[in-house]
Amino acid sequence: MAKRRSHGGEGGNAGKRQKTAHVHEAPTSEDVYTGRQLRQLLSFDQDLRKARHGLQSFKNLLDSIANGEDESAEKSQIVLEFLESTKPKDKDDEVPVYLPDIMETWGMAAEMNNENVMSAVAVVLALLLKIISGNVDLASYGLGICRTLLQTRQQELIAKNLSADKGKDFIISPTLRLLREVVCLDGGAVAAPVFRARNNTFKSLARNMGLRYIGIGVEDPKRPSVRTNAIRFLLSALKFLHVEAKRDLLSQKDIVASLMRHIRDDPPSLIHDLLNTLKIAVVLDRKLSRDAKIRILNSHSLTRIASLYGYSQDAADPESVSDNERIPVEDSAHAFLLAACTDSGAGIRRSEHGYYPEGADADAVGINPNQSMDFGIDSIPWMDKFENEVPVRNTLLAEFIQTLRPWSSTKQSELLVAIFEAMPELIAHYFSQKKSFAFDPKLSATWIGYAAFLYNVVQLPIPAYFGHANGYARVPPPTSIVLGNIIPQPITLKALTRCLSNKSKIASFYAIRMLALALQKLGQALDMHREASLSSSNSLWKEAARRLLDDFYQRIPDMKDVINCYRAMAEDDLLQREAASRLLLLYYEIVPQLALRAKFDVSPILLTTIKKVEASEGAGEDIVMSLLELEHLCTIAKYSPSMRWFARASDMPNSPFTTLLRLHVEKTLGLSKQNLGNVLQHVADEHQLVESRPKSPGLVPLVEALKSLESIDQTIWAFLDNCFERCARTPVKYIGMIEEELEKAKIPEDDDTVACPLMMTIAEQVPFFISSSPSKSVLKQFVQSLSEFLGYSRAAGVSKPFLDAVKGLLVGSIGDKKIAAKLSILDKPKLTAKDQGGQDSQSAVAVNGQGDGRGDSDTAKTTPQISPQELEEKLAVPITASKDGSLLKWSSKSPEELVEEGYASSLINLLTSEHASIRKEALTNIVKMAAKIKDSTYEGNQQVWLLLMELAESARDTISEGAPPSALIAFASRALDVLANPLHCLYEKLNLFLTAGPVWAPDRVPILHAVLQDGPSDDGAYYAELAWLLACLLDGLRTPADVALFHRRKVFERVLALPCNPYLGPNLRTQVLRIVYRATAIAGGSDTLITRFGVVSWLVARRDAAADAGEKAVCRALIARLWDTCDRARIAAWSKGGVERLVER
């Protein structure tokens, strides 16, 4: 049977075979000169060849305009005439259709399955909308065309184009470009309608994003692939859609998966746009919910983006080469991952508790009250539970970071370290899963990269309170986790020992620096344990500190290994030697038991270093490193019991002590001044060269006297060295001589009499110095040094009669009367703390107090004065304000965000507004919020709903007349934080209060009696409850009505009685003073405090009882403020001038 002949050409019915055997023919075109001609070319015709001819002519016209060719203005006028001539007339009963002929042609081409025309229409419309977007005057035409495209018929045509076969990118790509232009037109004016029609406009989007470029080389930016066009369309939608639409779009799993699947094969320009858009429109969009962000920022997507580290197509991309400002793809990916993984608002990061893993109850001690024996830290069931497996809250990030390779890329290492710093809980979890990578030194690029990464991890700071939200918890964090953060698991004892004994300088240097960081971090952790133990009544923190120290001993090499490594270093390897000496010093300071067990004799190394420093000249890097090494060794020698400070070596002119004193006086580099001064002062105190009483100036006068001389002869240094050695050997002898001289001068020996054993030794040895027949120049210099010593001693507070007696001995010992006549006690300015170099602050105070003849009693009577501005900085607390837009923003937030991020609290604070309309609107929104939270799956939804509804019922009757009492508002606002944390010490009392009744009494302060009168819910939680109550009372004291309420309910009496507790901490005492200060800032508050509560007398008593000078000053300044803010005439008459006298006293 013969086949039927096909009638008609391209526009006819070509039959089913024609559908798959279409032939691409080059279209014809002609130049366009008028709008009328263009309209005739584009008029509907059943001959699709003519239609294609017109479309191609229109495309050529639009291309010349878009490319900015000559006569583009005239051609733009042609397009404008065409658009004006085809503009539909306004008819109420008809939907306007723009470009009706083109739309009819498109529809017929779709029916006839003419793919060339289907593609040509999409190309022309995309070009036309692109040109319209750049011309504000044409915006109305563009919006009309877009609305026409969103009509049902055109939506079906778009869907058919988008769902064309995979190989027909000449149809799919123009359609995607058209949709992108529609979404972007006029700042996204029709983006929402496009998304509402997503069944057609987003048809096959996931599939189309999989149609990537498969040619040879790099994709041409001028001929983008289907995937590139699809992604650009999706990114435009994300950029212009509203929050709810973005959330629905991101919930499409196939679209999100296709977006990230082939990102490593995409061109650089597309990757830059993709990452920048996601960062701005998704990651940093605070309105977008966390759940929506996690749908696109899942571990799969993050891993795909992380694969861009090492991206290699940058140089091959022409756009990248021509654009000097374009950053590499690797940098873009790095910036995106940093923002996504570390920003708390990005949606990935969840709140965590630092070193307290998921499941650890930090405030509950698992001790049975019926148990007679206290097992201490072993009674906590989870304390030893996390050695091998560490549960975390940020499971998504925990899964993602396992895919990173920090040893192979610096940026991956930076990202991982930044994630660890933002979420410390991940550190122990990460290394518990990464046990396979050993730290044994292999001197490969991988080992060096991994060592650098571990160094950065150890360098991370310990989170405040170990990650607990409100101060130190009752229970310390697990020791294994704290130790894993100080010295991660890959850094084993075996690996460190091998690094120290390795011949390579790099390996030993890394090990030394790593150990130094770990010891510093251990010291900080032990200090934090010590602070926590002081604020806690149990001994768990002390026991945890001991356990941490014991476990740390098992993880670090013995000090002998470090000493052997240090001794094996070359003398000219200054950087290594400085680092090793610093590590040895840290052993002595942080783990002294381990250091003293090594019995390290530092004397030979110290003498060698001293000779090296003495022989050095200039101020280059070598002398700097040598001085630092000397500083470390001197401090080590201070701790070493076997150090012989006054023994002269055979090759040294003076003892180590005298040599260090000489360096301290003569070297002008100034790097080790303070530490060397501290060491010298410590040695002088230990060997009784100077008196160790608080008022003693120590070595300061001698140091200042020697510094004042232009040069010091070696003979004088030898004399001083001899005096140091004699005084240190028999200090009792010279102390007895001091007593004899004081007795001869009839000076009573008491605490105010300051003397100096070294000065008495010098006076005894002067005759022997004179007998050695020094030259006249040396003798003059010697007498000058003695006069300077006497003068500075007097300025530092040494007893004047004692100095006169010593001067008499010195004059009698000098044979030359002319030279002896020059010996005198010079007048020197009083020494300050800065002049003392190495002296501590306590000695500085003693020197200053004695220099002008005043003792400690006079100093104690002098209370430092603080200005009103300083008092305001110490005690003024700003009143809690509502966030901007609180009435509107809450509706778009999740219940978790409402409670935990302060939106509910901000809305509650609006009830205190002075405008009745705002108060009523806030009340209505509180009720709506309560209903939203109740219907949600939020963990504490019932308690929060009950709190908000009780607040609403309590405020409903008086909201029109005025604001509710601030105490109720402050209580409700702060109670949200308690309900959000079931481990809070007030959680039980707050729930009992909420279930006691549906309405709160307006003349009572909530749970005041429960905290102050009843016992705490948990043992040791009294002060935590008290701190919360005082903060709530401070926030609830805002208006004169609040002062009156506090007066009626006797709140001030109860608060002012709290400091009578001798165990009340300084922070709580300061909080009481803040409440008093807040009352003085309210009209009539000062009068009420003075007349009703006797607060002036109370402050005077607090001032006299305070041991801290700062607290005394605050009390004094607060008394002055009360007087400044009260009605003086009334108070003066009421007290008969008594208050004024107390203020002036």
Protein Blocks (a to p, Z undefined) as FASTA:
>chain_A
ZZdddedjfkmcnbjmlmmmcccddddddddfbfklmmmmmpccfblklmmmmmmmmmmm
mmmmmnopahklmmmmmmmmmmmmmpccddfkbccdehkllmmmmmmmmmnopaklmmmm
mmmmmmmmmmmmmpmklmmmmmmmmmmmmpmklmmmmmmmmmmcfklmmlmmmmmmmmmm
mmmgghhlmmmmmmmmmmmmmgoklmmmmmccfbehjddfklccfklmmmmmmmmmmmmm
cfklmmmmmmmmklmmmmmmmmmmpcfklmmmmmmmmmmmmmmmmkbcfklmmmmmcfkl
mmmmmmmgopaklmmpmklmmmmkbccfklmmmmmmmmmmmmmknomaccdehjacghia
fkbccbdfklmbdghjmlpmklmmmmmbccdfklmlmmmmmmpcfklomklmmmmmmmmm
mmmmlmmmmmmmmmmbccbdehiaklmmmmmmmmmmmmpccdehhhpanlpafbdcdfkl
mmmmmmgfklcfklmmmmmmpmbfklmmmmmmmmmmmmmmmmmmmmmmmmmmmmpcbfkl
mmmmmmmmmmmmmmpccfklmmmmmmmpcfklmmlmmmmmmmmmmmmmmmmmlmmmnopa
fklmmmmmmmmmmmpgcjdfklmmmmmmmmmmmmmmmmpmkbcfkbccfkbcbdfklmmm
mmmmmpmnlmmmmmmmmmmmmmmmmnopaccbfklgbjmlmmmmmmmpmbdcfklmmmmm
mmmmmmmmmmmlmmmmmmmmmmmnopacdfklccdfklmmmmmmmmmmmmnopafklmmm
mmmmmmmmmmmmmmnopafklmmmmmmmmmmmpmblmlmmmpccdddddddfklnomacf
klmmmmmmmmnopafklmmmpccdddfklmmmmmmccdddddehklmmmmmpcfklmmmn
ommmmmmmmmmpcbfklmmmmmmmmmmmmmmmmmmmbfklmmmmmmmmmmmmmmmmmmmn
pccdfklmmmmmmmmmmmmmmkbmklmmmmmmmmmpmbdcfkbcehklmmmmmccfbghi
lmmmmmmmmmmmmmmmmbfklmmmmmmnommmmmmmmmmpmkbcfklmmmmmmmmmmmmm
pghklmmmmmmnommmmmmmmmmmpmbfklmmmmmmmmmmmmmmmcfklmmmmnnommmm
mmmZZ
